[in-house]
Amino acid sequence: MKEGIHPEYRDVVFQDLQTGNKFITRSTLNSRETIELDGKTYPLFKCDVTSESHPFYTGAQTRIVETGRVEKFRARFARTTGKTSA
């Protein structure tokens, strides 16, 4: 690799804003914010969604879909209750 053309690859702390979970991984991300963990200072990146809070990974998405299906069923057949066919 050529020297001086690649961004700095270092440890960065990512924080999930919904759960408050923090994890350290390596990245080239530049950030103005820093955080101290385990006696070391790291750049901090605040994420809106991570695998800890995303509905696909937590299983909340399937519950939402199931609830929607039940409500559609009830709405569809609530109109037909009490009717008799000729």
C-alpha positions in Angstrom: 0.0 0.0 0.0 1.1 3.5 -0.7 2.0 5.6 2.3 0.0 8.8 3.1 -3.0 8.2 0.9 -5.2 6.1 3.2 -7.3 7.4 6.1 -6.4 6.5 9.6 -7.9 3.2 10.7 -8.4 3.2 14.5 -10.7 2.1 17.3 -14.0 4.0 17.4 -16.9 3.8 19.9 -20.4 3.5 18.4 -23.3 4.3 20.8 -26.9 3.3 20.1 -29.0 6.3 21.1 -32.2 4.2 21.7 -30.6 1.6 24.0 -27.5 3.4 25.2 -25.4 0.4 24.3 -21.8 1.2 23.4 -19.3 -1.0 21.4 -15.8 -0.5 20.1 -14.9 -1.4 16.6 -12.3 -0.3 14.1 -13.2 2.4 11.6 -11.8 5.3 9.5 -14.7 7.5 10.8 -13.8 11.1 11.9 -15.7 12.5 14.8 -15.4 15.7 16.9 -16.9 13.9 20.0 -14.8 11.7 22.2 -15.5 9.3 25.0 -13.4 7.7 27.7 -13.8 3.9 28.1 -11.5 1.7 30.1 -9.0 4.5 30.7 -8.6 5.3 27.0 -10.1 8.1 24.9 -11.9 7.1 21.7 -13.8 9.0 19.0 -17.5 8.7 19.5 -20.1 8.1 16.8 -23.8 8.2 17.9 -26.0 5.8 15.9 -29.8 6.1 15.7 -30.2 2.4 15.1 -28.0 -0.7 15.6 -28.6 -4.4 15.7 -29.5 -4.0 19.4 -32.5 -1.8 18.6 -33.5 -2.5 15.0 -36.9 -4.2 14.8 -35.6 -6.8 12.3 -33.0 -8.0 14.7 -35.1 -7.7 17.9 -38.1 -9.5 16.5 -40.5 -6.5 17.1 -41.1 -6.3 13.3 -42.9 -9.7 13.2 -45.1 -8.7 16.1 -46.1 -5.5 14.3 -46.9 -7.4 11.1 -49.0 -10.0 13.0 -50.9 -7.3 14.8 -51.7 -5.6 11.5 -52.9 -8.8 10.0 -55.2 -9.5 13.0 -56.6 -6.0 12.8 -57.3 -6.3 9.1 -59.1 -9.6 9.7 -61.3 -8.1 12.4 -62.1 -5.0 10.3 -63.0 -7.1 7.3 -65.2 -9.5 9.1 -66.8 -7.0 11.5 -68.7 -5.6 8.6 -70.2 -9.0 7.7 -71.3 -10.1 11.1 -75.1 -10.2 11.5 -75.7 -10.4 7.7 -77.4 -13.4 6.2 -76.9 -14.5 2.6 -80.0 -14.9 0.5 
